């Protein structure tokens, strides 16, 4: 079985620069799932190498300082001020210190770690021209082991050169202590989900949100925090437990959890770290359709609402809307719930309701801890991508869509399929991309990297 991730640094000599840099100089390389992410050409000697010659010390500092955000902070839109802040915590070229760092971006989907490498953007002026173009996903424990190993190697080289009590030593000791403390880990994880560096958010604000997490569900509140960061709002833009309850009361609809669809047998589900999110969601959506006997036909508003344990009013009464996320909020005794949707369009509300059905079912299948809140957000987390793929398959089963299109993937035919299954055209386009019927370039409006990828 191949190593999921390796971060390596050979030992080479360097005659100039600070002692920390000279002691940790070498050829740097990252390999994920046996794919080399740092490969490039030395433009002076015209030689292809596994990576550049750099000092490991500034990179180790960068990894130590940004560890929580690398581990927990989700992918963001690629423009705006919030995106620039995000880059400094996730894009390796921001390490700086005069080295030609790889165009590698590292981030989380909440469950796994993603490494994305790109070729050099100005190859004609680069001393080391990067050529790798890869997007690889690895288990988070592989990320943690690789970072621990790399930083440990850098520290050992410093110690071997008689260099002690550096900033890296202090950062790493502090990080290790935080990771071993469950309460601090909860704190740092929520900060990272909010897109903030350690201690950047007022402690009282984080403590208050952690209390909300205790009441509603740790993972669910993490999704709400990530949604606030996605929109560039930060802690002030994150919905509180009181805000969620108020929205549910004013703009929600009654639901009975015991009437909602249940799937007790999850033995045929692939492991989350083994499958792309969209495949997990699509599989679950297909399973529900099979067990409900829907036979590839469109699902009515009444049928869809019944699967959620509510009535079709949740779809038809479009004047009652959540102004942020869509969600289901279950009472503490689990015998009553409120459903709040955000879209003002019928197809949007159907899709959101289907996502919320999928969120609960997939949570059960994956052994997610019990929660009272089931949120549907715009983020790129594994959980949200599973929801989208589930909703797409439940509402517009791909086998039926593909048969209807008959190999004609024109916009007109996509719109016909969307009308038949009462979904948006974007839902159909996303399914076509995920199932390799059309290229991503033909669907620029798809959020992130596909509805469930």
Buried (B, 14 or more C-beta within 10 A) or exposed (E): EEEBBBBBBEEEEBEEBEEBBBBBBBBBBBBBBEBBBBBBBBBEEEEEBBBBBBBBBBBBBBBBBBBBBBBBBBBBBEEEEBEEBBBBBBBBBEBEBEBBBBBBBBBBBBBBBBBBBBBBEEBEEBBBBBBBEBBBBBBBEBBBBBBBBBBEBBBEBBEEEEBEEBEBBEBBEEBEEBBEEEEEBBBBBBBBBBBBBBEEBEEEBBEBBBEBBEBBBBBBBBBBBBBBBBBBBBBEBBBBBEBBBEBBEEBBBEBEBEEBBEBEEBEEBEEBBEBBBBBBBBBBBBBBBEEBEBEBEBBEBEEBBBBBBBBBEBBEBBEBBBEBBBBBBBEEEEEBBBBBBBBEEBBBBBBBBBBBBBBBBBBBBBEBEEBBBBBBBBBBBBBBBBBBBBBBBBBBBBEBBBEBBEEEBEEEBBEBBBEBBBBBBBBBBBBBBBBEBBEBEEBEEBBBBBBBB
